[in-house]
């Protein structure tokens, strides 16, 4: 029978641990959760700033497919009449403007045209949506407001090819 039982802590005072108990202690690294991306889960406060600065906010959370219902309920981008006139050069560079002798035709798929401002030119505007006052102002200058759906645009693209 043993008279004195050896303490558990005295067993850990060997060469590997240098009197600090477990091997991982006293490394001077603190609680980093391992090397690399280890410990970078949802509750990893010690690495959160590193991850957000490196990968942005898309690292955490669920990301996947969008349902058909969400795609149908997309909102249109809004643009005012006065902004359209200011941005005609920009639209030309993008290839959205067709010019002829009499008129200028602008194709703004995905936009809703609002009535803020006045037009100085006669424009034919094709867009996904219009406000009532915008239609009135466009037609008052002798232009046309043509509402287009995505299906019509797809057909036009196929016809042009």
N, C-alpha and C positions, 0 to 999 in steps of 0.2 A: 504494500500500500504506500502511495506517495504521501509524503508529509506536506509538501508545499507545491501547489499547482502553479505553473507558470502563467503569467498574465497574457492576455491576447495582445495587448499593446506592445509588450516586450518582444513578441514574436515578429512584429512588424518593424522592429528597429534593426533590420539587417542591412546588407550592403546596398541593395537596390533602392531602398526607400530613404536612406540617409536620415533616419530618425523622424521622418514626417508621416509615418503611417502608410497610407496607400501610395502606389506609384504615381498616380496622376496629380497628387497634391504637390505644392511648392514648385511649380514650373514657372510661375510668374505670368501666366496667360489668363488667369481668372476663369470665369465661366463663359467660355465662348461657344460651347456646343460642338466642338470638333473642328476639323479643318474643312476648307471649301465651303460648300453650301449646307453642310450639316447643321441642324438646329435653326434652320431658316423658315420654319413653319409659320402658321398663323399667329401663334403667341410668342414669337421669337423677338422680344424687345431688344435684345442685345445686338441683333443684326439688322433690324428693320431699316435704319437709316441708310446702311450700305446697300441694301436691296432696292429700296425706293429710288436712290440716286442712280443706281446702275441700270435697273430694269423698268423703272416707272411703277405706276400704280397697278399695272396689269399683272403683276407677279402673283398677287393674292386674289383669291375668289374664284368663282366659277365663270367660265366663258365657253360658249358653244354656239350651236346653230340658232338662228332666229326662226321663229315660226312664220308660217305664211300670213297669219293674221297681223303680225307685227310689220311685215313688209307692206301689206295693204294700207296700214294706218300711218305710213310715213308722212311727215309734214313736208310741204313744198317750201323751198327757199323763197324769200320775198324780196322784191326789188321795186323801187319807185320809178315812175316815168322819167323824172328829171335825171335819175342815175343812169338810165338806159342811154339817154342822149349823151351824157358825159363819157360813157364807157363804150361808145361805138367803135373807137379805134382798138380797144382791148378785145372786143368781140370779133373784129376783123382778123386780128392775129390768131385768135382761137379757131377761126374758120366757121363762125356762126352767122356771118352776114353774107347775103347775096345782093349785089348791087346791079341795078339796071338803069336805063336812062331816066325813067320816071320815078322809080321808088327804091326804097331800101328795105330788104326783107331780113328780119332777125329771128333766128330759131333759138328760143330759150326754153328747152325742155327741162322740167323739174323746178320751174320758177312760177310764182304767182305774181302778177303785175298789179301794183297798187297805184292809186291815183295821185299821190303827192307830187306837186310840181306841174308845170305846163310843158307841152311839146311845142317846138318851133319848126320841126320837119314833118313831112308826110312819111309815116312808117307803117310797114306791114309787120306785125309782131305775132309770131307763133309761140304760144306758151301753154303750160299745163293748167293755168288758172288765171282768172282776171277778176278784179272787183268791178262792180257795175259802173262806178264813176270813171274808172280807167278806160273802160270800153267807150263810154260817152266822149271822153277827151280825145281818144285816138281817132274815132270816127268824125269828130268835129273838125279835125285838121285834114280829113280826107284819107286817112289811113284805114287799115283793117286790123281787127283783133280776132285771131283764129285760135280757138282752143283745140289742142291736140292731146291725144292720149298716147301712152307708150306703145300701144299696138300699131298705131298709124306710123309712128316714127320707125319702128322695126321694118314695116313694109316699105317705107321710103328708102331706107338703107339698102334693103335687098334689091329694089328696083334700080338703084344707082349703080350697083355692082354689076 
